[in-house]
Amino acid sequence: MRIFFLFVFVLLVLASACNKKVSDSSTSTGEGSSATALSGKSSQVVKGLEDNTFDTEYLEGSARVQLESEKINIGGNAIIRLHKDKAIWMSVKKFGFEGARALIRPDSFFFINRLNGDYTAEPLSYIETKYQIPARFDLLQEIILGNAVFMTRNLELETVGDTYTLTGRDNRYATRHVVDANGFKLMEMSLKELAQDRTVTITNADFRKAAGRENQPDFAHQRRVNIEAEATGPASLELSYNRLNFSGPLAMPFDRR
């Protein structure tokens, strides 16, 4: 089960330098090119994404998860709980028995593998030490909610069919956002850490209103996370929510026993 939470680590690491809001500072790539013609619209697309931000004080989701990598192929059921800006709690079960639990706070991370009794309690600076990158809780929170995050303010825009594609790059990261041109839904977000040759691609699907949040933007009930990394090989995580609740407060117990 530890590999499931490794996805959380990698998402947290890759999101560490992102900016949740960006301004349009696209540069032209040559007269007559698609990027040049559309660069003036990039700020509108970013604003559309921001207007579609899903916001909630509490979230509890029950989901079916399937994890595949070169060494493992396993499915189970996950409970994910979020208290905005306070904590993220996850539990994964197999055949009705809890296999692993994690609790992430803005300054710390706790993990227990009940299958072998492993227990970890570390400050988030542990991620900084292990991956040489600062870790930020707030951006992992945005990814769990299905919201867009950005790593650079230098964005270019092009249209591909009924979608907008925003691309950006700096000396550390390359990003790609695929956005529904009709409703500004975030369909795909790709975040690449250039130095480590490591890419996380998040695909969102099954957009629909969440019960009790009809005044909010559509929520992506299905997610697929693909990781491509030279050190570990490819891995994927499929997550399908079958129940969502937005009431609180939520219990987030963490017992080593």
URGI-V568633 format. One record per residue. RES is the residue in one letter. PHI is phi as a letter, one per 20 degrees, with the letter a starting at -180 (* if undefined). Layout:
RES;PHI, RES;PHI
This chain:
M;*, R;g, I;f, F;g, F;f, L;f, F;f, V;f, F;g, V;f, L;f, L;f, V;f, L;f, A;e, S;f, A;d, C;f, N;d, K;f, K;c, V;c, S;d, D;f, S;c, S;f, T;d, S;f, T;d, G;p, E;f, G;n, S;f, S;f, A;f, T;f, A;f, L;d, S;g, G;f, K;e, S;f, S;f, Q;f, V;f, V;f, K;f, G;f, L;f, E;f, D;f, N;e, T;f, F;e, D;c, T;b, E;f, Y;c, L;b, E;c, G;c, S;d, A;b, R;e, V;c, Q;c, L;d, E;c, S;b, E;f, K;d, I;b, N;b, I;b, G;c, G;a, N;d, A;c, I;d, I;c, R;c, L;c, H;d, K;g, D;m, K;d, A;a, I;c, W;c, M;c, S;c, V;c, K;c, K;c, F;l, G;n, F;d, E;f, G;e, A;b, R;b, A;c, L;c, I;d, R;d, P;g, D;c, S;b, F;c, F;c, F;b, I;c, N;d, R;f, L;f, N;c, G;n, D;f, Y;c, T;c, A;c, E;c, P;f, L;f, S;f, Y;g, I;f, E;f, T;f, K;f, Y;d, Q;l, I;b, P;f, A;d, R;c, F;f, D;f, L;e, L;f, Q;g, E;f, I;f, I;f, L;f, G;n, N;e, A;f, V;c, F;c, M;d, T;b, R;e, N;e, L;d, E;d, L;c, E;b, T;d, V;c, G;m, D;e, T;c, Y;e, T;c, L;e, T;c, G;b, R;a, D;c, N;f, R;d, Y;c, A;c, T;c, R;b, H;c, V;d, V;c, D;f, A;f, N;e, G;c, F;l, K;e, L;f, M;e, E;b, M;c, S;d, L;c, K;d, E;e, L;f, A;f, Q;e, D;l, R;c, T;c, V;d, T;d, I;d, T;d, N;d, A;b, D;l, F;f, R;a, K;f, A;e, A;g, G;n, R;c, E;f, N;e, Q;e, P;g, D;g, F;d, A;f, H;e, Q;c, R;c, R;c, V;d, N;d, I;d, E;d, A;b, E;f, A;f, T;d, G;n, P;f, A;b, S;b, L;c, E;d, L;c, S;c, Y;f, N;d, R;b, L;c, N;c, F;c, S;e, G;b, P;f, L;d, A;f, M;c, P;f, F;b, D;d, R;f, R;f
